């Protein structure tokens, strides 16, 4: 199936596969050169740039409009959009549960995207809006991976997201612009996540809470030290190395110099695979060291191993 989306003049006839009028017919048939034009109209927004904020119902309406314009059943529309965008149709039922660890629930719901598969360098995501560069950039920044889109109908995506993440909760967040640090409902071991990037804090929260950990976040070193001094009962700290106000090494040194919090296990995470940095962190008392991009299942295993070692010490 080939879909040609464009805008025909009112007095032109149907178009052939290269977009030129067919001489044998005078019956006008509107079409769209870029299906985002239809999305913009259906979503009732001023232009394509604002489409990233479209709701599931707006995107569903947009898909209906595109299907009508192209004279294609909505059930077949994903294949046509995939062909035009030169991407694959998403196989939502076969989504790897490990992939969802790389995208917080709030981001998946707000962007209506479904993580499908992941490698160390790449994350495949289902979307109803494959031309959304804002969504691609946000997910890529959070997951620290190249994002590859596959297309699926918006309502199918929303249902897949709810099956994968469960019903929305107050802890979902949006992945950006967090409120001041607050603790989730008590469950498993209590972890303090320290990172100066909101997307990374949301990612750590998503991975840890998927394994029943309690999570509190801090946006920099001074805030982390304040939280630790106020409540020295944290079971573990994950610590970003590169932070503006105080890097991870300094935070770690401060922790190890204060008896009340000196024994809390610390895993340092950094984007730099530098042996000298790794050695300096272990010399300062780090319990483990991981390099971004983060592998969610491996990270959880390392957290559990550090906690077991500390219990046996």
N, C-alpha and C positions, 0 to 999 in steps of 0.2 A: 504494500500500500504506500502510495506517495501522496503527501499532502502539500499543497502549495498555498501558503498564507500570504496574502498581499491585499491591495486595495484597488479594485477595478472602478473605472468610471461608470457612471450610471447608464451610458448609452453603449457600452461595450458588450460583446457577447461572452460566452463562457471561454475560459482560458485553457490553452493546452499545457503540456508538461513543462514548457519553457517560459510560460507566463505571457504568451502573445494571444490575441483574440482569435477564435476559430471562425472562419468566414461562413461556415455552414449554419450558424445559429445566431439569432439576434436576441435571445433571451438573456437578460442581465443576471449575473450571479456574483455577489460580493465575495471577496476572499481577503486573506491577510498575508502580507509579505512577512510580517513578524507577529507571531501569536501573542506577544506581549501587548500589542495594541488592543487586542480583544480583552486581555487580562485587565488592562488599565480601565477600559470602559465598564467591564463587569464589576470590578472592584470599586468603582465610583471614586477614583482618585484622579488627580490632575494629570499625571504622566507616569511613565514607566518607572522613574526613579523611586517613586513612593510605594511600589508594589511589595517591597520586602515587609511591610507592615500589614499586608492583607491577611484577613482571618481565613480560617478553613472554609467558612461558608462563602466568603467572597471569592476565594480561589475555585471553589466548586462551581459557583455561578460563572466564573470566567471559563472554566473548562466546558461548561454547557454551551456557552456562546461560541467558543472556538469550534465545538462539534457541529453546531448549527451552521456556522459560516462555511465550514469545509464539507458539510453534508456527510459527516462521518459519525457513527454511533459513539457515544462517550466510552463505551466498553472497548472500542478499538483505537481510541484517541492516543493513548500512551505510545503505541507503536509508531503512529505518525509523527508525534512530537519527537520521539527518540530518533527517528530517521532524519528529521529536519535538523536536530541539534547534534547529530552524529554521536549519540551516546546509546547506552543499552537501556532496555526496559528493566526496572527493578523487580527482582524476585523476592518480595517481602517475606513470604513464609520461611525462606531459607536463611534469614538473617542470623549471623553468628552472634550469640549473646555476649561474647567478649567485646565486640565492637561498640556496644552501647556504653561501655565503661569510659570511652573516650569523649563522650558528649553528654554533658549534664542534662537531666530531665527537663529543666526549665528552658534550655536552649532548644532542645528537640521539639518541645511543644510550641514555643514562640515562633520558630522558623518552620515548623511542620516538616521536619526532616527525620529520616530513620536511618541510623547507622547500620550498614549491612555487612561489611567485611573490613578487616584491617591487616596491615603488615607493619613492620618497623617504620616504614617511610610513607605509607599511603593509607587513606581511609576512604572507603566507598560509601556513599550516602544516597539514599533515596529522597527525591524531592519532586514536588509538582511544578516547580519554577526553576528549570535548569539554567536560566539566564541570570539568576540572582548572584551577582558577584559579592554583594554584601554578606549574604549567608555563607557563601563559600569561604570568604576571608575570615569571618568570625569562627566558623567551625575549624578551619585550618589553624588559626591562632591558638584555640583551646586545645586541640588534639596534637599540635606540633607535628602535623603531617600534611602532605599534599592531599587535597580533597578531590575525589572524582565523583561526579554526579551520575546517577541513573534516575530515570523518570518513572513516576507512578501517580495515579489519580489522587487528588488531595484527601478525599474522604478515606480511601484505603490507607493512606499514610497515617492519618490521625488515629485510625483504629489500630494500626500496627504499633504506633508509639505508645498508645495506652496499654496494649497487651505487654509490651516490653518493659515499660517503666511503672505500670500500675496507675491508679487514679492520681490526679494532681494532689499535692500536699503543700503545706505552708513552707516546707523546706526546699521546694524545687528551685526557687530563685530563677534569675534570668541569665546568670553567667557573667553579667556586667553590672556595675553600679551597685554593689552590695551595700546593705546597711551595716552599721558597726557590728563587730563580731558577736555572734550569739551562738549558744550551744544547742545542739539538736536534742531531741528527747533521749533520755538514758537508754542505752542498749548494751553494746559491747564495750571494749576498751576505749578510753577517751584519748583522742589524738588531736594535737594542736598543729594545724597546717599554717606554715609561714611562707608567704609569697607575695611579692609586690604587684603581680598581675592578677586582675580579677578573674580572668578566664582560667588561669591555672588553679586558683583557689577553688573555683567551681568544679574543675575537673577532678582535683584531689578529693573534694567532698563527695562527688558522684561515685568515684571508685571505692572509697572507704565505706560509705553508707550502704553500698550494694552488698557489703560483707558484714553489715550490722555493727560497724564501729560508730561511736559517738564522735562528732567532729566540731571543733571550734576553729575559727580562722583568724589570722592576724595579717595585716597588710604590710608590715615591716618589722625590723628587728626590735626597735624600742617598744613597740606595742606588744610584741611577743614576750619580751622580758617582763613587762608590766603584768601581763596575764599570768605568767608563770609564778611571779612573786606573790600575786594575789591568790593563786590556787596552784600549789605545788603538787597536786595529786594527778596531774596528767600522766597517762601511761606511756606516751611516746610523742615525739615531735618530728614532723617532716619539715625540712628547712631548705629554702632556696638559697643557692650560693650567691648569685649576682643580685643584690638589692642596693638601692641608692643610699638610703640613710645609714645602713650598717650591713655589711655583707655577712654571709652565713658563717664564715670563719670567726668573725668577731662575736657574733651572737653565741656560737658554740663555746668560745673561750669564756665569755661572761657566765654562761650556764655552769661550766665546769668549775668556776671559781667561787660559786655560791653553794654552800653545803645543802641548803634546803632543796635545791633543784639539780644538784650535780649528778645524781644517778639516773635522771630521766633519759631513756634511750633516745638517740637522735639519728635520723636518716637524712643525709644531705642529698639534694637533687640539683643538678646543674646541667646546662646545655653545653658545657665545655668538657670534652673528654681529655683532660690534661693530667698526666701522671703526677706532676708536681703538686697540683691542687689536691688530688686525692691523697697523696702522702701527708700533706700539711693538715688535712682534715682528720685523718686517722691519728696523727700525732697529737692533735688537740682534743681527741676523745670521741670522734664520731663512731657510731656503731655500724654504720653501713653507708654506702655511697652509690648513687644511681645517676646515669646520664640520660637526659631527655633526647628524643621523645620517649615518653613513658610507656612501658608495656604494662597495662593494667593488671592482668593475672600474675605476672612476675613480681610486680610491685607489692601486691597483696601477700605473696609468698615470702618476700623479703621482710615485710612488716611482721608477719607471724613468726618468722624465724628469729628476728631480733627480740620480740617479746618472750619467746621461749627461752632464749639464752639468758635474758635478764632474770627470768623467774628461777633459773637453775643456779644463778651466780650466788 
